[in-house]
Amino acid sequence: MNLYAIAVVMAVIWVAVTGSLTIHNLLFGFLLSTLALGLIREQVDGAGYVTRTIRFISLVWLFLVELAKSAWKVAAMVVSPNMNLQPGIFAYPLTVQRDFEITLLANLITLTPGTLSVDVSEDRKILYVHAVDCSDVEGTIRDIREGFERKIMETFE
């Protein structure tokens, strides 16, 4: 069982023991279990647990920032008097290789307004993405590679 799952289980146990089911108590239990697991990480084969947790929080933060930026961009497109859009599907060459990473990347892209993951190639090297505006495909590919994909690779290396 990986350390994230152990931390979640420990947080749920914390909530049960304290008898207080609140989001604050659950987060406190998770923080407490993270600190405890960080202290004994060598014994449970989880070196870098705290670093990985910080990287995961960084990935979540990046997603929230990208979500806000793209929602604003789509809203501006919708209210503009002349929508000069070029919708289309483009092939995104994947750097991530594991199924979990590909699925996470595809879901992050889909949850961002204006884009939608359509399919993954049989050899799992290409992700097909539909975008509301494909006027700058290379820029979009660069943004995904330097944003979501880089953070995923850092978090789950």
C-alpha positions in Angstrom: 0.0 0.0 0.0 1.5 3.4 -0.9 2.0 6.1 1.7 -0.8 8.3 0.3 -3.3 5.6 0.9 -1.9 4.9 4.4 -2.1 8.6 5.2 -5.8 8.7 4.1 -6.6 5.6 6.1 -4.8 7.1 9.1 -6.8 10.3 8.7 -10.1 8.4 8.6 -9.0 6.5 11.8 -8.2 9.9 13.4 -11.7 11.2 12.6 -13.2 8.0 14.0 -11.1 8.1 17.2 -11.8 11.8 17.8 -15.5 11.5 16.9 -15.6 14.7 15.0 -16.4 14.4 11.3 -15.4 17.8 9.9 -13.2 18.8 7.0 -10.8 20.6 9.4 -10.4 17.5 11.6 -9.9 15.3 8.5 -7.3 17.6 7.1 -5.6 17.8 10.6 -5.6 14.0 10.7 -4.1 13.8 7.2 -1.4 16.4 8.2 -0.7 14.5 11.4 -0.4 11.2 9.5 1.8 12.8 6.9 4.2 14.1 9.6 4.2 10.7 11.3 4.9 8.8 8.0 7.6 11.4 7.2 9.4 10.6 10.4 9.5 6.8 9.7 9.7 7.0 5.9 12.9 5.0 5.7 11.3 2.1 7.6 8.3 2.0 5.3 10.2 2.5 2.1 8.8 5.9 1.3 11.8 8.3 1.1 10.7 11.7 -0.2 7.1 11.4 1.0 7.0 15.0 2.2 8.6 16.2 -1.1 6.1 14.1 -3.1 3.2 15.6 -1.1 4.5 19.2 -1.8 4.8 18.3 -5.5 1.3 16.9 -5.5 -0.1 20.1 -4.0 1.9 22.0 -6.6 0.1 19.9 -9.3 -3.3 20.7 -7.8 -2.4 24.4 -7.6 -1.3 24.4 -11.3 -4.6 22.8 -12.3 -6.6 25.4 -10.4 -4.6 28.2 -12.0 -5.0 26.7 -15.4 -8.7 26.1 -14.8 -9.3 29.8 -13.9 -7.2 31.1 -16.8 -9.0 28.9 -19.4 -12.4 29.5 -17.9 -11.7 33.3 -18.3 -10.4 32.7 -21.9 -13.5 30.7 -22.9 -15.8 33.3 -21.3 -14.1 36.0 -23.2 -14.5 34.0 -26.5 -18.2 33.5 -25.8 -19.0 37.2 -25.2 -16.9 38.6 -28.0 -19.0 39.9 -30.9 -17.2 37.9 -33.6 -16.0 34.5 -32.6 -13.1 33.9 -34.9 -12.5 30.3 -33.7 -10.7 27.4 -35.4 -11.9 24.3 -33.5 -10.2 21.1 -34.2 -8.4 18.0 -33.0 -4.7 17.8 -32.7 -2.2 15.0 -31.8 -0.3 15.5 -28.6 2.9 13.4 -28.4 3.0 11.9 -24.9 6.1 11.9 -22.7 4.4 10.1 -19.8 4.3 6.4 -20.2 2.3 4.7 -17.4 -1.4 4.3 -17.7 -2.1 6.2 -14.5 -0.1 9.2 -15.7 -1.7 9.2 -19.2 -5.2 9.0 -17.6 -4.4 11.8 -15.2 -3.1 14.0 -18.0 -6.1 13.2 -20.1 -8.5 14.1 -17.3 -6.7 17.3 -16.4 -6.9 18.4 -20.1 -10.6 17.4 -20.2 -11.5 19.2 -17.0 -9.9 22.4 -18.4 -12.5 24.5 -20.3 -12.0 24.7 -24.0 -10.2 21.3 -24.4 -11.3 17.7 -24.4 -9.2 14.5 -24.5 -10.6 12.4 -27.3 -8.5 9.2 -27.6 -5.2 7.6 -26.9 -3.3 5.8 -29.7 -2.9 2.0 -29.5 0.8 2.4 -28.7 0.0 5.0 -26.0 2.4 7.5 -27.5 -0.2 10.0 -28.8 -3.1 11.7 -27.1 -5.8 13.2 -29.3 -7.2 16.5 -28.0 -10.1 18.6 -29.2 -9.7 22.3 -28.6 -12.1 25.1 -29.1 -9.4 27.2 -30.8 -6.6 25.4 -32.7 -5.0 28.6 -34.1 -1.8 27.9 -32.2 -1.4 24.1 -31.9 2.3 24.3 -31.2 1.7 26.8 -28.4 -1.0 24.6 -26.9 1.3 21.5 -27.0 4.1 23.5 -25.4 1.8 24.7 -22.6 0.6 21.2 -21.9 4.1 19.8 -21.9 5.6 22.5 -19.7 2.6 22.6 -17.4 0.5 19.5 -16.7 2.9 16.8 -18.1 6.0 18.2 -16.4 4.2 18.4 -13.1 2.8 14.9 -13.4 6.3 13.5 -14.2 7.8 15.4 -11.2 5.1 14.3 -8.8 5.0 10.6 -9.8 8.6 9.9 -10.7 
